[in-house]
Amino acid sequence: MGNEISVRELKSINIEGGFVVDGFPYAGLANAIATESLINTTSKFELAGVLDSDLFPPISIVRDEAPNFPARIIVNEDLKVAVFSSYLTPHESLHREVARTMLNWANEHKCSLIVSSSAVKTDEKPFVIGVASTENAKKRLSDSEIPILKNGTVPGIPGILLNEGAITKTNVIVLLYKGQETGPDFRAGAEICMAMAKLVPGVACDFRTLMSEAENIEQSLKQTEQDAGPLRDAIYG
């Protein structure tokens, strides 16, 4: 049983020159909260594809009376934005494959930028800072007035996106927020969503609305993670 991840597109997708947003949870739920908030507060996003693997928990996530794959591709063709959205945190053994699948898909669709986010341990003061894989991506951060990380560590899927992006000259930006051991993730999710809106033209974000929406999303994601726990344990032990 391999780690391969298959992408099944449900419709033709044209987002050439556009943006891919990584919404896989890692080291907390803030990234998933941010991307779900982005989808919910910007109109015309629709399901365009799903991701599947033998190593994903066998589960259907029911939302608004409709069954969903745990990992999906949600697209707004008007804005040329695709969000890789996941209700579940992928096992560490899948991080490289998830990142490479995302990079390959973005390049196949001729996208101009991949945006991700992660918690980071740093003494730098801004709540959200960024790091880029290329000089072009770094300029996007500067133009958006997002401070740039000088020293630090970026783990998991976002870290692999950065490394592979640097080698392949793919524009990747990872937004970093100060991780916390306790407390809710929804405020960090709302802050990241606001930062994403600076990088992705046309995405609408209202902080007050986001805060309310993000809190509800966090509770829903936590419940899904809890429900999937026994299935994940059966796969990974």
Residue pairs with C-beta under 8 A, 6 or more apart in sequence:
1 54
1 55
2 54
3 53
3 55
3 93
3 94
3 96
3 97
4 53
4 54
4 97
5 51
5 52
5 53
5 94
5 97
5 98
5 101
6 51
6 52
6 53
7 49
7 50
7 51
7 73
7 101
7 105
8 49
8 50
8 51
8 52
9 48
9 49
9 73
10 47
10 48
10 49
10 50
11 48
11 49
13 48
13 49
13 73
13 75
13 77
13 82
13 109
14 77
14 80
14 109
15 75
15 77
15 80
15 81
15 82
15 109
15 111
16 80
16 109
16 110
16 111
17 80
17 110
17 111
17 112
18 79
18 80
18 81
18 82
18 109
18 111
18 112
19 79
19 80
19 81
19 82
19 111
19 112
19 113
19 114
19 115
19 199
19 200
20 81
20 82
20 83
20 84
20 102
20 105
20 106
20 109
20 111
20 113
20 114
20 115
21 35
21 38
21 81
21 82
21 83
21 84
21 114
21 115
21 116
21 196
21 200
22 31
22 35
22 84
22 102
22 114
22 115
22 116
22 117
22 157
22 158
22 161
23 31
23 32
23 34
23 35
23 36
23 83
23 84
23 85
23 86
24 31
24 32
24 71
24 84
24 86
24 89
24 90
24 98
24 157
25 31
25 32
25 86
25 88
25 89
25 221
26 89
26 90
26 95
26 118
26 155
26 156
26 157
26 158
27 118
27 119
27 155
27 156
27 179
28 119
28 179
28 185
28 188
29 185
29 189
29 218
29 221
29 222
30 117
30 119
30 177
30 185
30 186
30 188
30 189
30 192
31 116
31 117
31 118
31 158
31 189
31 192
32 85
32 86
32 87
32 189
32 217
32 221
33 185
33 186
33 188
33 189
33 190
33 192
33 193
33 214
33 217
33 218
33 221
34 117
34 188
34 189
34 190
34 192
34 193
34 196
34 214
35 83
35 85
35 193
35 196
36 85
36 217
36 221
37 189
37 190
37 193
37 205
37 210
37 213
37 214
37 217
38 83
38 193
38 196
38 197
38 203
38 205
39 45
39 74
39 83
39 85
40 213
40 217
41 193
41 204
41 205
41 206
41 209
41 210
41 213
42 76
42 79
42 202
42 203
42 204
44 76
44 77
44 78
44 79
45 74
45 75
45 76
45 81
45 83
46 74
46 75
46 76
47 68
47 72
47 73
47 74
48 73
48 74
48 75
48 82
49 72
49 73
49 75
50 69
50 71
50 72
50 73
51 69
51 71
51 72
51 73
51 84
51 86
51 101
52 69
52 71
53 94
53 97
55 91
55 93
55 94
55 235
56 70
56 71
56 88
56 90
57 70
57 88
57 228
57 231
57 232
57 235
58 231
59 70
59 88
59 227
59 228
59 231
60 67
60 68
60 69
61 67
61 68
61 69
61 70
61 87
61 224
62 68
68 87
70 86
70 87
70 88
70 228
71 84
71 85
71 86
71 87
71 88
71 90
72 84
72 85
72 86
73 82
73 83
73 84
73 85
73 105
74 82
74 83
74 85
75 81
75 82
75 83
78 202
79 200
79 201
79 202
79 203
80 111
81 200
81 202
81 203
82 106
82 109
82 111
84 102
87 221
87 224
88 224
88 225
88 228
88 232
89 225
90 98
90 157
91 232
91 235
91 236
92 156
93 236
95 156
95 157
95 160
96 160
98 157
99 157
99 160
99 161
99 164
100 160
100 164
102 114
102 157
102 161
103 114
103 161
103 164
103 165
103 168
103 170
106 114
106 170
107 168
107 170
112 171
113 137
113 140
113 171
113 172
113 173
113 199
114 161
114 165
114 170
114 171
114 172
114 173
115 172
115 173
115 174
115 175
115 196
115 199
115 200
116 157
116 158
116 161
116 172
116 173
116 174
116 175
117 158
117 174
117 175
117 176
117 177
117 192
117 195
117 196
118 154
118 155
118 156
118 158
118 159
118 174
118 175
118 176
118 177
119 176
119 177
119 178
119 179
119 180
119 188
120 129
120 149
120 152
120 153
120 154
120 176
120 177
120 178
120 179
121 152
121 153
121 178
121 179
122 129
122 149
122 151
122 152
122 176
122 178
124 147
124 149
124 150
126 147
127 177
127 178
127 188
127 191
128 146
128 175
128 176
128 177
128 191
128 192
128 194
128 195
129 146
129 147
129 148
129 149
129 175
129 176
130 141
130 146
130 147
130 148
130 149
130 173
130 174
130 175
130 176
130 195
131 148
131 149
131 152
131 154
131 162
131 173
131 174
131 176
132 138
132 140
132 141
132 148
132 162
132 171
132 172
132 173
132 174
133 161
133 162
133 163
133 165
133 166
133 170
133 171
133 172
133 173
134 165
134 166
134 169
134 170
134 171
134 172
136 171
137 165
137 171
137 172
137 173
138 148
140 171
140 173
140 199
141 148
141 173
141 199
142 148
144 195
144 198
144 199
145 198
146 175
146 195
146 198
146 199
149 176
152 176
153 159
154 162
154 174
154 176
158 174
159 174
161 172
161 174
162 172
162 174
164 170
164 172
165 171
165 172
166 172
173 199
175 192
175 195
175 196
177 188
177 191
177 192
180 188
184 215
184 218
185 218
186 211
186 214
186 215
186 217
186 218
187 211
187 214
189 210
189 214
189 217
189 218
190 207
190 210
190 211
190 214
193 205
193 210
193 214
194 205
194 207
194 210
196 203
196 205
197 203
197 204
197 205
